[in-house]
Amino acid sequence: MDPALLLLSLIVFLPVIAAVIIAFIPASQVDMIRYVTLAATVTVLVLCVIGFGVDPLGMGWSQDSPTAYDIAQ
């Protein structure tokens, strides 16, 4: 499977999976619902940063393709 397709699928379907998990947690366990929501949100954020092409450890871009700003100059 193409890594980009896998990444995009995870970004799209991970919130759906988290919503299904949250639907089965009793309403009395508010903290558990919050933790599952937080975990899903942080995971999707990290996947989006990876998909966007930012290298979080190097504080730079992991792709060297020209941007619209570079082309306009």
Contacts in CASP RR format, 6 or more apart in sequence:
PFRMAT RR
TARGET T0000
AUTHOR 0000-0000-0000
METHOD contacts of the structure
MODEL  1
MDPALLLLSLIVFLPVIAAVIIAFIPASQVDMIRYVTLAATVTVLVLCVI
GFGVDPLGMGWSQDSPTAYDIAQ
4 51 0 8 1.000
7 47 0 8 1.000
7 50 0 8 1.000
7 51 0 8 1.000
10 47 0 8 1.000
11 44 0 8 1.000
11 47 0 8 1.000
11 48 0 8 1.000
11 51 0 8 1.000
14 40 0 8 1.000
14 43 0 8 1.000
14 44 0 8 1.000
14 47 0 8 1.000
15 40 0 8 1.000
15 44 0 8 1.000
17 40 0 8 1.000
18 36 0 8 1.000
18 37 0 8 1.000
18 39 0 8 1.000
18 40 0 8 1.000
21 36 0 8 1.000
22 33 0 8 1.000
22 36 0 8 1.000
22 37 0 8 1.000
25 32 0 8 1.000
25 33 0 8 1.000
25 36 0 8 1.000
27 33 0 8 1.000
49 56 0 8 1.000
53 61 0 8 1.000
53 62 0 8 1.000
53 63 0 8 1.000
54 60 0 8 1.000
54 61 0 8 1.000
54 62 0 8 1.000
55 61 0 8 1.000
55 62 0 8 1.000
END
